[in-house]
Amino acid sequence: MKKKARTTQVTEGGNIPQECCALCGFSDDDPAMLGEKVTLTEEKLSVHYFCLLTSCGVYQRGEEDEGVFGFLVDDIKQEVRRSSRLKCVICKKKGACVGCNVKSCRKMVHFPCGRKKMFVSQFTGLFPSYCPDHSPSQTLCVASDISLPQSCSICLDSIEPILSYSVLKCPSCHTSWFHRDCVQRQAYSAGLFFFRCTLCNNKERFQEEMLRMGLYIPERDASWELEANAYSELLEVYMRCDTLLCLCNNGRTHSAKKGWFEVIRCRLCGSRGTHRKCSGLKVDTTDWACTECTQATDGKASLVASPQGVQRRSLLSKRHLSPIHSAISCKRTSLPVRTESPEELLQALVSQLHPVSVEVEVSGDQALSAGLDLVRRTDFDPTHTLSVRFKDEQQTAFPSSLWDSNMARQHFLKLVVQQIKESVVFEGPDRSKNLALDTQALREDLYFDAGCLLALALVHGGPHLGFFSPALYQCLFNHPANDPLSVSHMTPNTHFARQVSRMAKAESLEDLKEVMAANWEYLELAGCNRPISSLEERDALVKDLVSFTMISRMQLPLQRFREGLQTLGVFNQVQLFPSAFCGVFCEDPHQLRAQTLSQLFTVSLSELEDKLDREMPVVTFWRHFLLECEVGRSSITLSDLLRFATGAEELPAVGLRPAPSISFLHPLPCSSHGVKKEGRRAVEWTEEGLFPQSDPASKRLLLPVTSSYRAFKNSMEHAVSHHVHLLATESWRRRSRRSEEA
């Protein structure tokens, strides 16, 4: 079951503007904004095309010539009945059929109401719609040498260069800004094959970005190409004598088939003509140039032969060569709405990774240097699996018992994230970092490399980042949208932050002017060295200084960092779901909880009834043991348990793969003399020497089946603490060897 947007502009039954749409209740007839309004006279039914495409409960089950472009009449009426019970959150009237695509959001609107209140409906893929809280947004990626435009590049009216729902920009040249309504009407007129940026002429990236931002691009030729006899004037041949004195008795527009009074045209411009007699030419002359062309070329110009054998492309060839698939190829099917879990969203990016591995050698703990060498290779491919090898084993604290490929990679990515956080690229408190402006880092393009490595870490199994400040996250992903920055967002204990804070705290006009006089160079650089006549102007001054310090001054670092985060599509994924990823970037990694570990492991129970009866109490033992580890009533911690079972030091941002599971280790039946009994003779079970086992590669944990919780706890603590002790001993030996060599 699907919806499919049509490729032609044929209407059925004609458009009747006075009829109201059955889905939205509006009588407006604006094809560029609402789609064609189709009326079925026999069914007494009118509907907007976009209302059909974006509605949640109707699907295209017929052929193009059935119903309304494949939407069956019975299905449309069923959707009208369904939506009649739903109230629009904007106009408060019933009949809302368009809902936000985010599962946790319950907002429903009429399509025209949604357009007025910044709902974004994407006419591609699964045709989702998003409310203003969850809609995609654009970010400002403007180089320092490009000035912001002051007018719409389509209508040329003045425009405020602030990205919003109604103001969009080209993703390629960054200098073409336009009103949403203007570019939507341009898209509707130009069609898929002619719609492109008005300044840089880019087509591929421009169309992809406009589709993402909710513009409808019809899959057809341009409207001017479809008009009847649109280019008929091009078939007319210039037939007029333009000499000062025309000698033809029949007038300047007369042209004989041959002879003295045949009009011949300029061989260069073709827009001037003459009779042979009027210009003193021979009766058989065919090569003539007008005065204007002769003067422009010094009389030496010649005709350039038209290339032969070049075939004109047909519309069909345009369709095959178009790099963008049909913008309206199919409507969403009955699939579950994507969740907002960052782990599942990152898992969607993991599918890009290839089994082909690239080797990364790490000397000691110098993970960042190894990472920079990796991304700066000419043949670097982020989709290749990382195969990490730590050289100089005695120089690193990485335990030799963890020399598993997945664990080595996770440890490497953890070191990379830690060392990037402490690099010159960032500044500020440990858990609230902003980008720092460093000229050496700019020359070495370290901002791009840092963004690329962080994107790799998130997709390849690295930890949560957790050190971005809310201000940095907002500058990168515009979340929360259009929320102004304040002095509190600036990096504390820096010169700029202290001076802006002094201005913000000035209690009198004299104090403010004194601080401004002491920092006139900073104000001059920020373009804020203006006269202040009252204390009321202080807030505007502080706001401008904060914006300059954190955004304008940092444009190039922010731009390169964003481009680095584009690796493997991380930036686009975060930009689409900024609220879901905020915790990954800005909050401390979640402290392990008993409930987290309990939900992490899938319990596999036996099918045999006698074994199942013994395993069920062990599941209860396991959950109770996790709670005791969390509150400190056990000699081991939840982190020890996680490392024992999976080998992971902490939960990666993308989640553990394969998913951790729990099976059970049953005791062997034996007699009181230690001899196994068979047949009908009774058997006894021994729990002595039964300890948990783990396979970190497959993330499988075997729990001992015991008859009491005390025996279960003793067994778990003994095995896990022994494992942790071995790791600690290995690390201590390595540090001892390193100190001896030093």
N, C-alpha and C positions, 0 to 999 in steps of 0.2 A: 504494500500500500504506500503510495507516494503522491506528492504534488510535483508537477512539472510546469515551469513557466513556458509559455508558448514562444515561438520565434517569429510569428507574423503579427500583423496589426489588424486582422479581420475582426469585425464586431458582428454580433448576432442580434438581430432585432433592433439595432440602432440605439443610440444614446438619447435618453429623455431626461434633461437636466432637472425637471421639476419633480421627478420621482426620487424618493428617499432610498438609500441603500438599506437592504434588509439586515445587514450585519451591524453597521455603525449608526444608522438613522440619519445620516447627513445627506443633503441633496446636492452638495458641491460636485462640480464636474470639472476636475483639473487633472488630466491624464499624467502630467509630469509629477504631481505630488501625491495623487491618490490612485493612479492607475486608471485605465479606461473604465468608464461606467457603462455596464452592459445591462440591457433590459430585455427580459423575455416576456413578450406581450401576452402570449397564451397562458403563461404561468403567473402573470402579474407580479413579476419578481425583478427587482433591480439590485445590482451589487457592484461595489468597487472591486477592481482586479486585485489591488494590494490588500484589501480586507480579506480576500480569499487566500492569498499567498501566506499571510502572516497569522491567520487564525489558528488556534491550537487544536481544534477538533474536527477539521474537515480535510479530506485528502482527495487527490485526483485519481479516481478509479476508472474513468472512462477515456475514450479516445478524444482527440482534439476537437472533433466535430460534434461531440456529445455534450449536452448541458451547456455550461459556461466554460469553454476551453478545457473540457475534460472533467470539470467538477459537476457531478451529477446533481440534478435538481433536488432529489430526495435527500442527498447528503447535505446540501446547502440548507434545506429547511430543518434538518435535524440539528445542524450547528446553530441555526437561529433559535431553536427551542432550548438548546443547551445553554447558550450565552444569555438567554433572557433571564436566567436566574442569577447572573453574575453582575455585580455593580462596578462601574468604572470609578477608579479612585480619584479621577480628575473632575468629571462633570457630575458624579454621584448618580448617574442614570444607569439603568440596567441595560444589558446587551453587550457587555464587554467581552470580546473574543480574543484579544491579544494579551498574552501573559509574559512576564519576565522569565527568561530561560534558566535562571539560577534557582536551584531546587528549593532553597530555603526562603525565597522571596515569593510572596503571594499577590503581588500587585497585578491587577487586570485593568485594561483600558480599551476604549475604542481606538482604532488605528488613527483617525484624524486627531483625537485628543492626545494620543501619545506623541504625535509629531509636534504638537504645540508645546508640550511639556517635556521635551528632550528625551523621549524614548528613541532608542536606536534599533531599527529592524534591518537585519542583514539579509540581502537578497542573493544569498549564495550558500552552498553547503546544505545545512539542515534548516536554513531560514529561521534562525533564532531571533528573538527580540530581547532587549535589555532595558531595564529602568535606569534612571539617571544615576542611581547608586552603584550599579554594576555594569554600566555601559563602557565600551572601549573609549580611550581618549588618546590624543596625540601629545607628543612631548616636543619641547623646543630644542632642536638640534641645529643651532645656527653658529657658523664659524665667526671668529672675532672680526673678520674683515668684511662681513656682510651686514648691511644695515637693514633693519626691519622695514617692511613695506608700509605705506600709508594709504593704499587704495586697493580695492578688489581688482584682481587682474582680469576679471571677466566684465563686470559692469563699470569699473573704473571709479565707482563712488568711494568716498573715504571709508576707511576700515581701521578699527583699533587692533593693533597686532598682538592680541591676547587670545591664545587658543581656547576655544570653548565649543559648545554644541553647534553654535551658529557660525563659527569662524574656523575654517580648515586651511591646511597648507599642503603643498606638494612635498612628498617625502624624498624627492631626488634633489631638486635645486634649492629647496627651503626658502626661496624668494618669491614664489608664487602663492599668494594668500587670496582667499575668496570667501564669499558668503556661501553657506550651505545651499540656500535656495538657488543661487546663481549657478553653482556647479551641478546641481541636480537637473536644472533645466537644460544646461549644456549637454549633460550625459544623455538625457532623453532625446535631444535633438540629434546628437552626433552618433549615437549607437555604439555597439561594441567595437566596431572596426575603425572608428574615427575619433573616439573619445581619448584625449590625451592632455597633458599639461599645456597651458597656453603660453608658457615662457620657454621651458626647456624641451618641450615636445616629447617628453618621456611617456611611454605608453604602458609598459609592463608593470613597473612598480607603482605608477600612478593609479592604474585601474585596481590593482590589488589593495592599495590603501583606501581608495574610495569605497570599494566593496566592504572592507572591514568597518568603515565608519558609517555604513548604512545607506549608501546611495544605490539607486536602481539603475542598472545599465542594460537597456534592452538589447537582446541578441538579434540585431538586424542592421541593415545598412543605414547610413545617415538619412535623415528626413529629406534633405535637399536632393539626395540621389533617387528618392522614391517618387518625387513629383513628376507628373506627366509633362513631357516636353520641357523639362527643367533646363536643358542645355541646347534648346533648339536654335538659339541665336548663334551658337558656335558653328552651326552648319551653314550660316549665311556667309557668302563671299563678298568682300569689299569690291564694289563696282561703282567707282566715281572718279572723275578726272579732277585733280586738285591743282592744276596749273593756274597761274594768275590769269591767263587769257585762254579760254577754251574755244577752239575753232569748230567744234561740232555743232551743226545746225539743230540737231535733235536734243541738245542739252548735255550737261555734265554726266548724267546718270545713264546715258545711252552707251551701249557696248555692242559693237558688231561681233559676229562670230570670228571674223578675221579681217585683216586689212588695216587701213590707216586709223580707223576709229574703233578699234578694239581696245578696251581698257586693260592695261597690264599693271600688276601690283609691284611695289617695292620688294626686291628679293631679300631684304634684311628685316624690315619691320612688318611688311604685309598690310600696313594700315594707311598707306598712301597709294594713289593710282594716277594714271595719265593715259590719254590717247596718244598713240605713236605720233600722229600729226602735230599735236599740241606741244610736244617736247622735242620735235625735230629729229625723231628716231627713224631708222629704216623700217620698211614695211614688214620685215621678218624678224625684227628685234624682239627678244623675249627676256633679256637680262638687263634690268634697269634698277637703279637705286635712287631713292628720293634725296632731296637736298639735305635734310636733317641727318640722315644716316651717312651720307657722303662726308659731311663736315665732321661728324663724330669719329669716323674711321680713317680720315685722311684719304678717302677714296680707294683704300687698299683692302677693304673688308670683302670677304667672300662667303658664300653660303656654306654652312657646315652640313654635310650630308647626314640625313637621319639614319640612326642605326637600323640595320635590317635584321629581320628574323627575331625581333623581340616581341614576344606575345604578351598581350595584355592579360593580367590576372583576372579571373572571374571571382565572383563572390564565393564560390565554392573553395577556390584556392585560398582566399582570405581566411576562411574558416579553418582550414588545415594548418595554416601558418601561424595562426593566433596563438601566442604562448599561454594565454589564459583560457582555461576551460570555461565552458558556458557559465556565465554568472548566475544563471537561473536554470541550471540543468535539472535539478530535481528537488522536490520539497522534502522536508524531514519525514522520516518514517516513524513508526510507533516505537521509538527507542527511549530508554530511560534518560532523563536529564543528567548531565554530568555533575558529579559531586564537587564540593568545594575543598576536598582534602588535598593539601599540597603534595602528599605522597603519590596519590593517584594522578594528579596533573603532571608531575614529573615523570611518572611511569610512562605517560603518553610519549615523552621525548626519548625514553630509553630504547624504543623500537627502532630508532635510527642507527643504533650502534651495530657495528659489524664484528664478526668473530675474529677478523684479522687484527693481530696485536702489534703494537709498537712498543719497543723496549725503552724504558726510562731507567737510567743508572743514577743512583743517589749516593753521593759521597758523604758519609756520616749523616748528619742531620740537615744538610744543605738542600732541603727539598725545594725551596723557592728557586734557587739557581738551576736545579734540574728541570723544574717546570718552565722557566723562561727559555732554557735551551730547547725544550720540546716545542713550544708554540712558535718559536722563531725559526724553526726549520722550514726550508722551502717546500718540502713535501708533507708538511703537517696536515693531518686529517683528523678533526675532532671526533669522527665517528669510529675510529679504530680503538679497540680495547687496549687499556694501559697494562703493560707487563712490567712491574716495578721490581728492580733488583737493588738492594742496599749493598754498596761496596764498603770495605773497611768495617767489617762487622763489629770489631772491638771499639770502633769510634762512635757507635750509635747505641742508644738505649732501647732499640727495637729488639724484643726478645726473639731468640733463635727458634723457639718453639712455635712461633707464629709465622714461620716462613711458608705461609700459604698464599697463593696468588691474590685471592680476594682480600685477605687481611693485610697483606703488604700494600696493596693499592689503597685500601682505606686508611692505613696509617700514613702513607705518603700524602694523600689528599688532606688529612687532618693537619699535618705539618705545614702544607702549603697555605691553608686558610689561616693558621696561626701566624705564619711569617708575613703574609700579605697584610694582615691586620696591624702588625707592628712595623710595616715598611713606611717609607717616606710618602707613600700615596695617601695615607690616612693620618688624621690628627684628632685629638680629643680624648675623652674618658674611655676606659676599656670597653664598655658596653654601649657606647653612644658615639661612634666615629663619624666624622665628616671627611669629605675629600680635602686634601691639602694641596695648595698651589706650589709646585716645585718645578723650577725651570729645567733642572737636570732630568727629572722624570718625564717632562714634556719632550725634551730632545730625544730621549731613548724610547719614547712612546710607551712608557711603563703603565700608563692608565689603561690603554687598550689591552696590554698583556695581563694586567691584574683582573680586568673584567672577564677576559677569556678564560683564565685559570679558575676563577670563581664559578663560572658557568660549567666548566668541565667538572669541578668538584661536586656540584649539585646533581649532575646527571650520572656521573660515573660512580657514585656511592660515597661521596664525602659527607661530612657532618652538616648540621644546620650552621648558617653563618652567625647570626645572632649578635652582630656588633655594629650594624648600621644604626645611625641616629634616625629618628622620625623625620627630621628635616631632609636628610640625604635621600631617604626613601621617597619623600614627596617630590624632591627635585628630579629624581630619576623616573618615577612612575606616575606622578601627579595624583598621589593618594595620601590624604584625602583631597579630592578635587577642589581646586580654586580656594584652598585654605591659605590665607596670608601667613608668611613667616614673621616671627617676632624676634626680639633680642634674645630671648631664652633659647632659641634654636641655634644661635651662633656658638662656635666652638669656644668654651670658656678659657680664661687665662691667656687669651691672645691679645695683641695690641689693638686690633680692630674691635674686638668684642668689648674691651675695657673702655675705649673711647665712645662707642655707640651707647654703652650702658651709662656713661657719665652724662651724655646728652639726654638720654631718656629720663634720668633722675634729676635733671636740673629743675630747681624749684622756682627760679625766677628768670626773667628774660636776660638779665645781666649775667647770671651764671651760664646760661646757654650760649650767649655770645662769647664769653670767655673761653669756654671749651671749644667752640667753633674756631676762634682765632688761633688757638694752640694747635689745631688740626686742619689748617686751611689747605695743606697739600693733599691730605686724604679727601677732603671735600671737593677739591678741584678735580682730582682724579675720578671721583664718583659722579661728577657733574652736578653736585649739590651745593656748590659754594654760592648760594643766593642770599640776599638780605632777608633777615627774619625780623618782622615788626611786632610780633606778639607771641606769647607762649603757646597759643593755640596751634601755631604752625609746627610745633615740635614733633608731634606724632607723625605728620606727613614726612618730615625730614628723616626721622628715625626709620620709618618704613622704607624710604628710598635707599638709605644707607644699608639696611639689612638686605634688601633685594640686590643691590650692587655687590655687596661682599659675598653673598652666598650663591648668586645666580649669574649676574652679568660678568663678574670677574672670573668665574669658574666655567664659562661656557665651553672652552676647548677641552679641559679635563673631563667635564660631564659628558660631552659629546663622544670623546674617545672611549670613556668607560662604558657608555651605553652600547657603543658599537662592539666592544669586547664582549659584553653580556649577550649580544645577539647570537653568539656561538651556540649551535645546536637548538636555536629557537627559544632559549631561556627568557630573553627579554620580552619577546612577544607573548609568551605564555604568562609571565608575571603581569604584564601590562593588561592582559585580558582579565585576570583574576587577582587584582592587587590586594584586596582585603584578605584573600586566602593565604598569600605568600608573606604578608606583613610579619607574621611570627617567625618565619624562616629567616628573614633578613634582620629583624630588629629586636627580637626577644631572645632571652637566654634559652639555650636548648632545654626542653622540658626535663625536669628532674624525674628520674625513673620512679614510677609508682608501681605498687603491687597490681593495681588494676590494669596498668599499661602492659606489664609483662603477661598478665593473665589473658588479656585479649590478643596479645601478640602470637601466642602459641595455639595451634590447632590440635586438639586432643583426638587421637585415633584410638577408639575402643575396639576390643575384640568382638567377634561375632559369636564365639562360643559362650554359652550362658554361664558356665562355671567360672571361666576367666573374667567375664564381664562383672560378675558379682564381687570378685576380688579387686577389680580395677576401679570401680566407682568410689570406694572409700579413699583410694589413693588420690583421686582428683580433688577431693575435699582436703586431704593432707597437703597437697601442693598449694592450693590457694591459701590455706591457713599459714603455711610456711612462708609464702611471699609477704603476707601481712607482718609476720614477726621480723622478717628481714628489713622491712620498711621502717618499723618503729624501733629497730635496734635491739631486739630481743634474740638475736642470733649472732653467731660469731662471724658470719659472712654477710655481705651486702648484696643488694640487687644487681649492682654493677658486676660483682664477682660471678653471680649466676648467669648474667648475660654473656660475659666473656667465656665462661665454661661451656655454655650451650651453643653459642654461635661464633665465638672467636672475635666478635665485634667489641671494641672498646666503648662505643656508644651507638645509639640508633642513627643510621644515616638519614639524610633528608629525603632520599628517594625510597626509603624503606628497605627491609631485608628481603633479599631474593636468593634462593627460593624461600617461601614463607616458612618460618619455624614451625616444627611439629613436635608432638609428644607421643611417644609410644611407651610400652611397659615391659619391664624386665621381670619375668616370673621366676620364682625359685624352682629348683629341680626337686622332684619327688624322690625320697630316699627312706630306707628303714632306719630303725634305731641303731643298727650296726653299720649304717652307711652303705647298705646294699639296696639297690633298686628293686622294688617289689612289682610283680606283674599279676595279671589275672584278676581274680576276685578278692585278693588279699588287700586289706586296707593299707594306705600309704600315708606317710607323714611328710610335712614340708619343712625345710630348714631355711631360715632367713640369714643365717650366719654367712658373712662375707659377701653380701649382696649390696652393691653400690651402684649409683647412677653412672651412666655412660653417655657420651656425646660424640657427635660427628659434625664438627663445625662446617665442613664443606657442604653437607646437605642440610645443615641447620636442624638436625634431629636430636632430640633429647630422650633418653631412656630412663624412666623413673622406676625405682625398685618397688615391687609389690610387697608391702609389709602388712602385718596384722595390727600394728599400733602406730599412732602418730610419733611417739617417742623414738621407736626404731627407725621410722622414716626420716625424722629430723637428724638423728645421729648419723645415719648413712649419708645424707645430703651434705651436712657440714664437714664430715670427714673427707669426702671425695673432693668437694669444691675448694676447701681450705688447702688440701694437699696440692691441688692444681695451682692455686694462687701462690703458694709457698715456692713451688718450682719456678714460677715466673719471676718472683722476687729474687730468688737465689741466682737465676741466670743473669738478671740485670745487675745484681751486686758484683758478680764475677766479672762482668764486662767492664763495669766502672773501675774495678780494682786493676784490671789489666791496662786500662787506659791511663790511670794515675801512675802505674809503675813505668809505663813507657814514657810518660811525660817527665 
